Amino acid sequence: MARSISRALLATSVVILSGAAALAIAQSPAPAPATLRELVLEAIATHEAVQLAESNLRRADADISLVSSALLPRLDLSGAYTFYADEQVIELSEGESFVIRPAQDWSGSVDLRQTLFYGLRDWRARDIARLNRDIAELDRATTVNDLTLQVATAFYNAIALAEWVEVRKVVLRENESQLKVTERRFEVGEVTVADVARLRAQVAAARQALVVATGDADLARNRLARLVGRPAIGELRPPGPIPVPTGSADELSSSALEQRLEMQALVHQLEAAGLYVKVERGAWYPELEAAAQYFQQKAGFPANDWMSLSLNLKVPIYDGGLTKARVARAKEDLREVELLEQTVRRTINDQVDSSRLGYDAASAVLEASGERSEASRLAYRQVERAYEAGEASTTDLLAATAEATDAETAQIVARAQRELQAISLRYAVGLPPLPDLDPTQITEETQE
């Protein structure tokens, strides 16, 4: 009896605890909607493209340290301990001798070397490494901008498809309501069985469209989650209208050529290529090196220790045309960068024109789609009331429903496309794609 009472109390306690846990979960606050800026920051912190750009930046820092080491002196400490079969002795006279090689000999030296002149190649190599480091930093910012565009595209795609799901739900409810009205009118003989069949087919099609739209929305959210490195994406909060730069086409193009990171990196590439030509030419100049040494050994011949200071001069006379060939190749590399500048300028101008015209077109489409959506909703309500009063046919009602649905879809797509074009236009003219996210300050924000 006591055991059965204990089991009952235990079961009651489990039910109470389970109910309390469920109540706590139900009362826990829902996660805040994710903003585009937050998702971009998460993508920057986890995406492999940014990590690769940061690796290149660290490699550039290592290259600066590597080439800078050629400017510093080199200090070596060496020593040796040698065992011989026997010692070597020189006899100067009878009873007078000294050892020139002991059976157990040791020696040690301290060597200091400093390059005094190397055709300025070491200094210019360091300048090139610094320029490459600046290029790597600009490439990282460019990678962040490109990733921002990818996240923005996936973000607005997910929002548009989520809105499309809501539209499909409304359409399904409207079709089900229309079906009920049609069935009542059929019972009183106002419509035919064919009208009922049409509405039932429309309801089935609306359910199917809702399932497809829900699948597309889930797929878009999953793609966005994988892109930003999240296990799942909750509710999304659009940032609102994206501000765009103003000005004429020529002003926007000039701004782009001044502010685009690609142009800034190209300036560094041109300077680095010009310096590399000078580096290769440095092989024609003489080389001068200073060396100081302190040497000490056990043997007394020629002395137990000594110090020396030497200057080594090397004058190149003929190297078989090796330096000439390297200079010619460096000049062609410089010419290639100069040609690349023309390509980059043309590409940037094309991007500015395309983005500007695309934004204008998207704005016009959004305005027109809003007018069309409002008109189609008004027309649908009128046709629906006329159908309920028996003044419109089922075909009229289905046509009005399809037109209202298409208009809502067009407005959703136009709204997302307008914001994407605004982001693309900001990127094209050299501004941060998002007004509240500067790629040059991403490192500090991600570290915090």
C-alpha positions in Angstrom: 0.0 0.0 0.0 2.8 2.4 0.9 4.7 1.5 -2.3 1.6 2.3 -4.5 1.2 5.7 -2.7 4.8 6.5 -3.4 4.5 5.6 -7.0 1.4 7.8 -7.3 3.2 10.7 -5.7 6.2 10.3 -8.0 3.9 10.2 -11.0 2.1 13.4 -9.8 5.5 15.1 -9.3 6.6 14.2 -12.8 3.4 15.6 -14.3 3.8 18.9 -12.2 7.4 19.3 -13.2 6.7 18.6 -16.8 3.9 21.2 -16.8 6.2 23.7 -15.1 8.9 23.2 -17.7 6.4 23.5 -20.5 5.1 26.7 -19.0 8.6 28.1 -18.6 9.3 27.3 -22.3 6.1 28.9 -23.3 6.8 32.1 -21.3 10.5 32.4 -22.5 10.9 35.4 -24.8 11.1 34.7 -28.5 14.4 35.6 -30.2 14.6 39.0 -31.6 14.2 39.3 -35.4 17.5 39.1 -37.3 18.5 42.2 -39.2 20.5 42.2 -42.4 23.5 43.9 -40.6 23.6 41.2 -37.9 23.5 38.4 -40.6 26.3 40.1 -42.6 28.5 40.3 -39.5 27.9 36.6 -38.7 28.8 35.7 -42.3 32.0 37.8 -42.2 33.0 36.0 -39.0 32.4 32.5 -40.4 32.7 32.5 -44.2 35.7 30.9 -45.7 36.2 33.6 -48.3 36.8 36.2 -45.6 39.1 33.8 -43.7 41.1 33.3 -46.8 41.4 37.0 -47.3 42.6 37.4 -43.7 45.1 34.6 -44.2 46.5 36.5 -47.2 46.7 39.6 -45.0 48.7 37.7 -42.4 50.9 36.3 -45.1 51.6 39.9 -46.3 52.6 40.9 -42.8 55.0 37.9 -42.7 56.4 39.0 -46.1 57.2 42.4 -44.7 59.1 40.9 -41.8 60.8 38.5 -44.2 62.2 41.2 -46.6 62.9 43.6 -43.8 65.3 41.1 -42.3 67.6 41.7 -45.2 68.2 45.2 -44.0 69.3 44.1 -40.5 72.8 42.7 -39.6 73.3 39.0 -39.2 75.0 37.7 -36.1 76.2 34.1 -36.0 77.8 32.1 -33.2 79.6 28.9 -34.1 81.8 26.4 -32.3 83.4 23.0 -32.8 85.1 20.4 -30.7 87.3 17.9 -32.6 89.1 14.7 -31.7 92.2 13.7 -33.6 94.2 10.5 -33.5 97.3 12.4 -32.3 98.4 15.9 -31.9 100.6 17.8 -34.3 103.7 19.4 -32.8 106.4 21.7 -34.3 109.9 21.4 -32.8 111.7 24.7 -33.1 114.9 23.4 -31.5 115.9 20.6 -29.3 113.8 20.7 -26.2 111.6 23.6 -27.6 108.3 22.8 -29.4 104.6 23.9 -29.4 101.4 22.2 -30.4 99.7 23.4 -33.6 96.9 20.9 -33.5 95.9 19.3 -30.1 94.5 15.8 -30.0 91.3 17.4 -28.6 90.8 20.7 -30.3 88.1 23.3 -29.9 87.3 26.6 -31.7 84.6 29.2 -31.6 83.8 32.4 -33.5 81.4 35.3 -33.5 80.5 36.6 -37.0 78.7 39.8 -37.7 77.7 40.7 -41.3 75.9 43.8 -42.6 75.0 44.5 -46.2 76.0 48.1 -47.0 74.8 48.3 -50.6 72.8 45.9 -52.6 71.6 48.0 -55.5 68.8 49.3 -53.2 67.0 46.0 -53.9 66.4 45.2 -50.3 64.8 48.6 -49.6 62.6 48.4 -52.6 61.6 44.9 -51.8 60.4 46.1 -48.4 58.4 48.9 -50.1 56.8 46.3 -52.4 55.9 44.1 -49.4 54.2 47.0 -47.7 52.3 47.8 -50.9 51.2 44.2 -51.1 50.1 44.4 -47.6 47.9 47.4 -48.4 46.6 45.4 -51.4 45.7 42.5 -49.2 43.8 44.7 -46.8 41.9 46.3 -49.7 41.2 42.8 -51.1 39.8 41.8 -47.7 37.4 44.8 -47.7 36.4 43.9 -51.3 35.7 40.3 -50.2 33.5 41.7 -47.3 31.6 43.9 -49.8 31.1 40.9 -52.2 29.9 38.8 -49.3 27.5 41.5 -48.2 25.9 41.5 -51.6 25.5 37.7 -51.4 23.9 37.9 -48.0 21.7 40.8 -49.0 20.5 38.8 -52.1 19.7 35.7 -50.0 18.1 37.9 -47.3 15.7 39.7 -49.6 14.9 36.5 -51.4 14.0 34.9 -48.1 11.8 37.9 -47.1 10.1 37.9 -50.5 9.3 34.2 -50.4 8.0 34.5 -46.8 5.7 37.3 -47.9 4.7 35.2 -50.9 3.7 32.4 -48.4 1.4 34.9 -46.6 -0.2 35.9 -49.9 -0.8 32.2 -50.7 -2.4 31.7 -47.3 -4.7 34.7 -47.9 -5.6 33.4 -51.4 -6.4 30.0 -50.0 -8.7 31.5 -47.4 -10.4 33.6 -50.0 -10.9 30.6 -52.3 -12.3 28.5 -49.5 -14.7 31.3 -48.6 -15.7 31.6 -52.3 -16.2 27.8 -52.4 -18.6 28.0 -49.4 -20.6 30.8 -51.1 -20.7 28.9 -54.3 -21.9 25.7 -52.6 -24.7 27.7 -50.9 -25.8 29.3 -54.2 -25.7 25.8 -55.8 -28.1 24.5 -53.1 -30.6 27.2 -54.0 -30.1 26.6 -57.7 -28.3 29.9 -58.6 -25.1 28.3 -60.0 -24.3 25.0 -61.7 -22.3 22.1 -60.5 -19.6 23.2 -63.0 -19.1 26.4 -61.0 -18.7 24.4 -57.8 -16.2 22.1 -59.5 -14.2 25.1 -60.7 -14.0 26.6 -57.2 -13.0 23.2 -55.7 -10.3 22.9 -58.3 -9.2 26.4 -57.5 -9.0 25.6 -53.7 -6.9 22.5 -54.5 -4.6 24.6 -56.7 -4.3 27.2 -54.0 -3.3 24.5 -51.4 -0.7 23.1 -53.8 0.7 26.6 -54.5 0.9 27.2 -50.7 2.9 24.0 -50.2 5.2 24.9 -53.0 5.7 28.5 -51.7 6.3 27.2 -48.2 9.0 24.8 -49.6 10.6 27.6 -51.5 10.6 29.9 -48.5 12.2 27.1 -46.3 14.8 26.5 -48.9 15.7 30.2 -49.1 15.9 30.4 -45.3 18.2 27.4 -45.2 20.4 28.8 -47.9 20.7 32.1 -45.9 21.4 30.1 -42.7 24.3 28.2 -44.4 25.7 31.4 -45.9 25.9 33.2 -42.5 26.9 30.1 -40.5 23.7 29.8 -38.5 22.0 26.5 -37.7 18.6 28.1 -38.4 17.1 31.4 -39.4 14.2 32.9 -37.3 12.2 35.9 -38.1 13.8 38.5 -40.5 13.5 42.2 -40.1 14.1 44.3 -43.3 16.3 47.4 -42.8 13.8 49.7 -44.5 14.6 51.7 -47.7 18.3 51.8 -48.5 19.5 55.3 -49.2 21.2 55.7 -52.5 23.8 58.3 -53.7 22.5 61.2 -55.8 24.1 62.9 -58.7 24.4 62.7 -62.5 25.8 59.7 -64.3 29.2 61.5 -64.7 29.3 62.4 -61.1 28.6 58.9 -60.0 31.2 57.4 -62.3 33.8 59.9 -61.1 32.9 59.1 -57.5 33.3 55.4 -58.2 36.7 55.7 -59.8 37.9 57.6 -56.7 36.3 55.5 -54.0 36.2 51.9 -55.4 38.5 49.6 -53.5 39.6 48.0 -56.7 41.0 51.3 -58.0 42.9 51.9 -54.8 44.3 48.4 -55.0 45.3 49.0 -58.6 47.2 52.1 -57.7 49.3 50.1 -55.2 49.8 47.4 -57.9 51.1 49.9 -60.3 53.5 51.3 -57.8 54.6 47.8 -56.8 55.2 46.8 -60.4 57.3 49.9 -61.1 59.4 49.2 -58.0 59.9 45.6 -59.1 61.4 46.8 -62.3 63.9 48.8 -60.2 64.6 45.8 -58.0 65.6 43.7 -61.1 67.8 46.5 -62.4 69.6 46.6 -59.0 71.4 43.4 -60.1 73.6 45.6 -62.4 74.9 47.6 -59.4 77.8 46.5 -57.2 77.3 44.9 -53.9 79.2 45.9 -50.7 79.2 43.9 -47.5 81.0 44.4 -44.2 82.0 41.5 -42.0 83.5 41.4 -38.5 84.7 38.3 -36.8 86.1 37.3 -33.4 87.7 33.8 -33.4 89.2 31.8 -30.6 90.7 28.3 -30.5 92.7 26.0 -28.3 95.6 25.7 -30.6 98.3 28.3 -30.4 99.0 28.5 -34.1 98.9 31.0 -35.6 97.2 32.5 -32.5 94.8 31.5 -29.8 92.3 34.3 -30.8 92.0 37.2 -33.2 89.6 39.8 -34.5 89.0 40.8 -38.2 87.1 43.4 -40.1 86.6 43.1 -43.9 84.8 44.8 -46.7 83.6 42.6 -49.5 82.9 44.3 -52.9 81.3 42.5 -55.8 81.0 44.1 -59.2 78.8 42.3 -61.7 80.4 42.3 -65.2 78.4 39.7 -67.2 75.7 37.3 -66.2 74.7 35.9 -69.5 71.8 38.3 -70.0 70.0 37.0 -66.9 69.4 40.5 -65.4 68.3 41.9 -68.8 65.7 39.2 -69.2 64.4 39.7 -65.7 64.1 43.5 -66.2 62.2 42.9 -69.5 59.8 40.5 -67.8 59.2 43.0 -65.0 58.5 45.7 -67.5 55.9 43.5 -69.2 54.3 42.8 -65.7 54.1 46.6 -65.3 52.5 46.9 -68.7 50.0 44.2 -67.8 48.9 46.2 -64.7 48.6 49.4 -66.8 46.3 47.5 -69.2 44.4 46.1 -66.3 43.7 49.6 -65.1 41.9 50.3 -68.4 39.8 47.2 -68.0 38.9 48.0 -64.4 37.9 51.6 -65.3 35.7 50.3 -68.1 34.1 47.7 -65.8 33.4 50.1 -63.0 31.8 52.6 -65.4 29.6 49.8 -66.8 28.6 48.7 -63.3 27.7 52.2 -62.3 25.5 52.7 -65.4 23.9 49.3 -65.0 23.2 49.8 -61.3 21.9 53.4 -61.8 19.5 52.4 -64.6 18.6 49.2 -62.7 17.6 51.2 -59.6 15.6 53.7 -61.6 13.8 50.9 -63.4 13.2 49.0 -60.1 11.8 52.1 -58.5 9.4 52.7 -61.4 8.4 49.0 -61.4 7.7 49.2 -57.6 5.6 52.3 -58.0 3.6 50.8 -60.9 3.2 47.5 -59.1 1.8 49.3 -56.1 -0.8 51.1 -58.2 -1.6 47.8 -59.9 -2.0 45.9 -56.6 -4.3 48.6 -55.2 -6.4 48.6 -58.3 -6.6 44.8 -58.5 -7.7 44.5 -54.9 -10.4 47.0 -55.5 -11.5 45.2 -58.6 -11.5 41.9 -56.8 -13.7 43.2 -54.0 -16.2 44.6 -56.5 -16.3 41.3 -58.5 -16.6 39.3 -55.2 -19.7 41.4 -54.1 -21.1 41.1 -57.6 -20.6 37.3 -57.5 -22.3 37.0 -54.2 -25.3 39.0 -55.6 -25.4 36.8 -58.6 -24.3 39.6 -61.0 -20.9 38.1 -61.9 -19.9 34.6 -63.1 -17.4 32.2 -61.5 -15.1 32.8 -64.4 -15.1 36.6 -63.5 -14.4 35.8 -59.9 -11.5 33.4 -60.7 -10.0 36.0 -63.1 -10.2 38.7 -60.5 -8.6 36.5 -57.9 -5.7 35.5 -60.3 -5.1 39.2 -61.2 -5.0 40.3 -57.5 -2.6 37.4 -56.7 -0.3 38.3 -59.6 -0.3 42.0 -58.6 0.6 41.1 -55.0 3.4 38.9 -56.2 4.7 41.5 -58.6 4.8 44.1 -55.8 6.7 41.8 -53.4 9.3 41.0 -56.1 9.6 44.7 -57.1 10.1 45.8 -53.4 12.9 43.3 -52.9 14.4 44.1 -56.3 14.4 47.8 -55.6 16.3 47.4 -52.3 18.8 45.0 -53.9 19.4 47.5 -56.7 20.0 50.3 -54.1 22.6 48.1 -52.4 24.2 47.4 -55.8 24.3 51.1 -56.7 26.0 51.9 -53.4 28.6 49.2 -54.0 29.1 50.3 -57.6 30.0 54.0 -56.6 32.3 52.9 -53.9 30.1 53.4 -50.8 29.6 50.6 -48.2 26.7 48.4 -49.5 24.9 48.8 -46.2 24.8 52.4 -44.8 25.4 51.1 -41.2 28.3 48.7 -42.0 31.7 50.0 -43.1 33.9 47.2 -44.4 37.1 49.1 -43.3 35.9 48.7 -39.6 34.7 45.1 -39.8 37.8 43.8 -38.1 37.2 45.8 -34.9 33.5 44.9 -34.8 34.0 41.2 -35.4 36.7 41.1 -32.7 34.4 42.7 -30.2 
